[in-house]
Amino acid sequence: MTTPSSNTPPSPDSPQPPRHSRPSQPSRPSRLPGVRLVQKVSSTRGFAKIAPHVIPALDRAVHRLTRGKVLLSAQMLPGVILTVRGAKSGLLRRTPLACMPEENADRDGDRDRDRDRGETGSWVLVGSNFGRTDHPAWTANLLAHPDAEINWKGRDIPVTARLLRGAERDAAWKALLAFWPPYATYQSRVDREIRLFRIVRR
């Protein structure tokens, strides 16, 4: 995801830049009139108690009925369906998740192509768990099995996940707060550091 220093294509023998380096600016969530209201409601403790039991079930049902064309929660905030093996069971687990799309590519050779096609090259997944005490189970699954799959806008995409740390996490967190401010409220309620993962195409 780095930018070459010149317009001359690198030779096959040239050293390649790191695969995971600098993300671009994230895509913005929908700016429909109800977004501010949703942000306010989603920051409440009542929402945090109800949402984990209601939203994923609705998302899975609508996603299945529309054959992957519609993710209900994504009408306000971008979302994916993550499929990853369970850390303990090894069984495939499907979880609807909000995400922050990044308009870049996971491999330098694909950057221009993805930009021209308007494709997202990477996504940030947020283990906020709606501000609940424990890390969500899907984060442990990704730590154990980084190779996974997402359904993004009706397309199944093989991906690899990486837990963000240090300065890289700080930069992603800053972008997330601009992208969806309620994440700050979720973090303020818990002692744990909310896990952030960057997932890129395999």
C-alpha positions, 0 to 999 in steps of 0.5 A, a space after each residue: 500500500 506504499 506509493 512508488 517514488 517514481 513513475 517507472 515500473 519496478 523490475 521483477 528483481 526490485 525489492 518489494 515494499 511492505 504489503 501492509 503499510 499506509 492506508 488511505 482515507 476511509 470511505 464515509 458512512 451514509 449521510 442520510 438525515 437519520 445518521 446523527 440520530 442513529 449515532 446518538 441512539 447507538 451511544 446509549 447503554 440501552 442500545 448496547 444491551 439490546 443491539 447484540 441480540 437483535 441486530 446480528 439476527 436481523 442482518 443474517 436473516 435479511 442477508 440470507 433472504 436477499 441472497 447477499 444483496 442487502 445487509 440491513 445495518 449497512 444502510 447507515 454504516 458499512 458492513 460485512 458478513 465475516 466467515 471465520 473458523 472458531 478459535 476452539 471449535 474450528 467450525 465456520 462462524 458467520 458474523 455481521 459486522 460494521 466496518 470502515 472501508 479503506 479505498 486502497 489495495 492490499 498489494 501495490 500492483 493492485 492499487 491502481 486497478 482497484 482505484 479505477 474500478 472503485 473497489 475497496 482494498 482493505 477494511 477495518 473491523 472494530 471489536 467494540 462489542 457495543 461497549 460491553 466488557 468482553 472482547 467479542 468472540 469473532 476477534 478471538 477467532 481472527 487471532 487464531 485463524 487470520 485467513 477468513 472470508 467476507 461478504 461485501 456488497 454481495 461478493 465473497 472475498 477471501 481475506 487475511 486479518 491483522 490485529 493493529 498495534 501501536 502507532 498503526 492502531 492509533 492512526 486507525 482509531 483516529 480515523 474511526 472516531 471521525 468515521 463513527 464517533 460512538 466508538 469513543 463512547 464504547 471505549 470509555 465504558 470498558 477497561 479493555 482496549 478495543 481490538 482493531 483488525 485490518 483485513 485485506 484481500 488474499 
